[in-house]
Amino acid sequence: MIKKFIIFIGTFLFAYQEVYFYNVDLDYKEYVNNQVVDRDYSKFGELVGVGYKYVNFGNLNYGVNIEYAAGKSHYVGGTWSGASLNLTQNNVSILNANIFGGFRYLNFVLGYRSWNRGKSNYEGDYEEVYYWSYFGVRYTSLLKFRNVAFIPEIEYQFAINPKLDIKLGNNPTLNLGETTGAKIELPFIAKYDNLYFKIFYRYQYWHISKSNTYILKINNEEVPIFEPESITINQYLGAGILFKF
């Protein structure tokens, strides 16, 4: 595998920059007693992004990747008093950035993720922002057919000090429970003359454990709140161009 990877990198790509665009199918659910209590979701075309990636191959390879997506999502849930809600939230955004390095088939990743759930026009609605640094371990394989390459990746992620900012009342910041993730990416790279094109599918999973209870102060009242257990499954479809140098 290592020899094949070296041959591929030497004849196909050595170091490159990549610019790509993508869509996100977002599916976020919160659970209490194993029951879904609310959900955020978007369809392809509602949450779109742009990404940049730099990769350098040598005895040890390394690189950097940054992505930003923005758009809208849909909320299905309820108010604290129990009234049902079905809303469209605007100004939704997901930022993900990381650096990575290691061997050709095994990389270590250090990254940062932020997700703003946005806000609707519903009176009393407010923004929530989830964010954390994370450490990851990524394994990469390679299948090459003439001028087309398939380079699947699988990655395990562990969040470092995950937090949630609630922009309401006294604006409390909650320390989230243990947060772990997993990513599978399936990229295809094709060479035509001196140009390189890429299309990819990505599956990103995050599990957030229940937080401790905190006090939200609003309208001279103190309300105990907590962040329930949640599962996020985001699917990505994207395409871009690679610049070899």
C-alpha positions as CSV (number, residue, x, y, z in Angstrom):
1,M,0.0,0.0,0.0
2,I,2.7,2.5,0.9
3,K,4.7,1.8,-2.4
4,K,1.5,2.2,-4.4
5,F,0.8,5.5,-2.6
6,I,4.3,6.8,-3.4
7,I,3.9,5.9,-7.0
8,F,0.6,7.6,-7.2
9,I,1.7,10.8,-5.5
10,G,4.9,11.0,-7.7
11,T,3.0,10.6,-11.0
12,F,-0.4,12.1,-10.2
13,L,-0.1,14.6,-7.4
14,F,2.8,15.7,-5.2
15,A,1.6,18.9,-3.5
16,Y,-1.6,20.6,-4.3
17,Q,-4.2,23.2,-3.4
18,E,-7.9,22.5,-3.7
19,V,-10.9,24.8,-3.9
20,Y,-14.3,23.2,-3.7
21,F,-18.0,23.8,-3.2
22,Y,-20.5,21.6,-1.3
23,N,-24.0,21.1,0.0
24,V,-24.9,19.9,3.5
25,D,-27.9,17.6,4.4
26,L,-28.1,18.4,8.1
27,D,-29.9,16.1,10.6
28,Y,-29.7,17.0,14.3
29,K,-31.8,15.4,16.9
30,E,-32.0,15.8,20.7
31,Y,-33.1,13.0,23.0
32,V,-34.6,12.8,26.5
33,N,-35.3,9.3,27.8
34,N,-34.4,7.9,24.4
35,Q,-37.2,10.0,22.8
36,V,-36.7,12.7,20.2
37,V,-37.7,16.0,21.7
38,D,-36.6,18.3,18.9
39,R,-34.9,18.3,15.5
40,D,-33.0,20.6,13.2
41,Y,-32.6,19.6,9.5
42,S,-31.8,21.0,6.1
43,K,-32.1,19.7,2.6
44,F,-29.4,19.8,-0.1
45,G,-29.4,23.3,-1.5
46,E,-30.4,25.0,1.7
47,L,-27.0,24.9,3.4
48,V,-24.1,25.5,1.0
49,G,-20.4,26.0,1.6
50,V,-16.9,26.6,0.2
51,G,-13.7,24.9,1.2
52,Y,-9.9,25.2,0.8
53,K,-7.4,22.4,1.2
54,Y,-3.6,22.3,1.0
55,V,-1.7,19.0,1.0
56,N,2.1,18.4,0.8
57,F,3.5,14.9,0.4
58,G,7.0,13.8,1.4
59,N,8.5,11.4,3.9
60,L,5.8,12.8,6.2
61,N,2.8,14.5,4.7
62,Y,0.9,17.4,6.1
63,G,-1.8,19.9,5.2
64,V,-4.6,22.3,6.2
65,N,-8.3,22.3,5.5
66,I,-10.9,25.0,6.1
67,E,-14.6,25.0,5.3
68,Y,-17.5,27.4,5.9
69,A,-21.2,26.7,5.0
70,A,-24.2,29.0,5.5
71,G,-27.9,29.0,4.8
72,K,-31.0,27.9,6.6
73,S,-32.4,24.9,8.5
74,H,-35.8,23.8,9.8
75,Y,-36.7,23.3,13.5
76,V,-39.3,20.9,14.7
77,G,-39.8,20.9,18.5
78,G,-41.5,23.0,21.1
79,T,-41.3,25.9,23.6
80,W,-40.3,25.4,27.2
81,S,-44.0,25.6,28.1
82,G,-44.7,22.7,25.8
83,A,-46.2,24.5,22.8
84,S,-45.3,22.8,19.4
85,L,-43.1,24.7,17.0
86,N,-42.2,24.2,13.3
87,L,-39.9,27.0,12.2
88,T,-37.4,28.0,9.5
89,Q,-34.1,29.3,11.0
90,N,-31.9,31.7,9.1
91,N,-28.2,32.6,9.5
92,V,-27.3,29.0,10.1
93,S,-23.6,28.4,9.7
94,I,-21.0,25.6,10.2
95,L,-17.3,26.3,10.3
96,N,-14.7,23.5,10.3
97,A,-11.0,23.9,10.2
98,N,-8.1,21.5,10.8
99,I,-4.5,20.8,10.3
100,F,-3.2,17.3,9.8
101,G,0.0,15.4,9.4
102,G,1.6,12.0,9.6
103,F,2.3,9.0,7.3
104,R,0.7,8.6,3.9
105,Y,-2.0,6.2,5.2
106,L,-2.3,7.4,8.8
107,N,-2.7,11.0,9.9
108,F,-3.3,12.8,13.1
109,V,-5.8,15.7,13.0
110,L,-6.2,18.8,15.2
111,G,-9.3,20.8,14.4
112,Y,-12.0,23.3,15.4
113,R,-15.7,23.2,14.8
114,S,-18.5,25.7,15.3
115,W,-22.2,25.4,14.5
116,N,-24.6,28.3,14.8
117,R,-28.2,26.9,14.8
118,G,-29.5,30.3,13.6
119,K,-32.6,32.1,14.5
120,S,-36.2,32.3,13.2
121,N,-38.6,35.2,13.1
122,Y,-40.6,33.7,15.9
123,E,-40.8,36.1,18.9
124,G,-38.7,34.7,21.7
125,D,-36.5,32.7,19.5
126,Y,-32.7,32.9,20.2
127,E,-29.4,31.7,18.9
128,E,-27.4,28.7,20.1
129,V,-23.8,28.2,19.1
130,Y,-22.0,24.9,19.6
131,Y,-18.2,24.9,19.4
132,W,-15.2,22.8,20.3
133,S,-11.6,21.9,19.3
134,Y,-11.1,18.2,18.5
135,F,-8.4,15.6,18.0
136,G,-8.7,13.0,15.3
137,V,-7.0,10.0,13.8
138,R,-7.5,9.4,10.0
139,Y,-6.8,6.4,7.9
140,T,-6.6,6.8,4.1
141,S,-6.6,4.2,1.4
142,L,-6.1,4.3,-2.4
143,L,-7.5,2.8,-5.5
144,K,-6.2,4.1,-8.9
145,F,-7.5,3.4,-12.4
146,R,-5.4,5.2,-15.1
147,N,-6.3,8.9,-14.7
148,V,-8.9,8.4,-12.0
149,A,-8.2,7.8,-8.3
150,F,-10.5,6.8,-5.4
151,I,-9.1,7.8,-2.0
152,P,-11.5,6.8,0.8
153,E,-10.9,8.2,4.3
154,I,-12.2,7.2,7.7
155,E,-11.6,9.3,10.8
156,Y,-12.4,9.1,14.5
157,Q,-12.8,12.5,16.4
158,F,-12.8,13.4,20.1
159,A,-13.9,16.9,21.1
160,I,-11.8,18.9,23.6
161,N,-13.8,21.0,26.1
162,P,-17.1,21.2,24.0
163,K,-19.3,24.2,24.8
164,L,-22.7,25.7,24.0
165,D,-23.4,29.5,24.1
166,I,-27.0,30.4,24.7
167,K,-27.7,33.9,23.5
168,L,-30.7,34.6,25.8
169,G,-31.1,36.3,29.2
170,N,-27.8,36.1,31.1
171,N,-26.2,34.4,28.0
172,P,-25.0,31.3,29.8
173,T,-22.2,29.0,28.4
174,L,-22.8,25.3,29.0
175,N,-20.1,22.7,29.3
176,L,-21.4,19.9,27.1
177,G,-21.0,16.2,27.9
178,E,-18.5,13.9,26.2
179,T,-18.6,14.6,22.5
180,T,-17.2,12.2,19.9
181,G,-17.4,12.0,16.1
182,A,-16.7,9.9,13.1
183,K,-16.2,10.8,9.5
184,I,-16.2,8.8,6.2
185,E,-15.2,10.6,3.0
186,L,-15.3,9.1,-0.5
187,P,-13.5,11.4,-2.9
188,F,-12.9,10.7,-6.6
189,I,-10.1,12.6,-8.4
190,A,-9.9,12.6,-12.2
191,K,-7.1,14.0,-14.4
192,Y,-7.8,15.6,-17.8
193,D,-4.8,17.2,-19.6
194,N,-3.2,19.2,-16.8
195,L,-6.4,19.7,-14.8
196,Y,-7.6,17.7,-11.8
197,F,-11.2,17.5,-10.8
198,K,-12.7,16.1,-7.6
199,I,-16.2,15.0,-6.5
200,F,-16.9,13.7,-3.1
201,Y,-19.4,12.3,-0.6
202,R,-18.9,12.7,3.1
203,Y,-20.8,11.3,6.1
204,Q,-20.1,13.1,9.4
205,Y,-21.5,11.9,12.8
206,W,-21.4,13.6,16.2
207,H,-22.7,12.3,19.5
208,I,-23.0,14.8,22.4
209,S,-23.8,13.5,25.9
210,K,-26.2,15.3,28.2
211,S,-24.7,18.3,30.0
212,N,-25.0,19.3,33.7
213,T,-27.8,21.7,34.8
214,Y,-27.3,25.4,34.6
215,I,-29.3,28.5,35.6
216,L,-30.7,30.8,32.9
217,K,-31.7,34.2,34.3
218,I,-34.4,35.8,32.2
219,N,-37.1,38.4,33.1
220,N,-36.1,38.3,36.7
221,E,-36.6,34.6,36.9
222,E,-34.1,31.8,37.3
223,V,-34.8,28.7,35.1
224,P,-32.8,25.5,35.4
225,I,-31.7,24.3,31.9
226,F,-29.5,21.6,30.4
227,E,-28.5,20.4,27.0
228,P,-30.0,17.0,26.2
229,E,-28.1,14.1,24.6
230,S,-28.0,14.7,20.8
231,I,-26.9,13.0,17.6
232,T,-25.9,14.9,14.4
233,I,-25.7,13.2,11.0
234,N,-24.5,15.5,8.3
235,Q,-24.1,14.4,4.7
236,Y,-22.1,16.3,2.2
237,L,-21.9,16.4,-1.6
238,G,-19.2,18.5,-3.2
239,A,-17.0,19.2,-6.3
240,G,-13.8,21.1,-6.8
241,I,-10.6,21.7,-8.7
242,L,-7.1,20.8,-7.7
243,F,-4.0,22.8,-8.6
244,K,-0.8,20.8,-8.7
245,F,2.6,22.4,-8.0
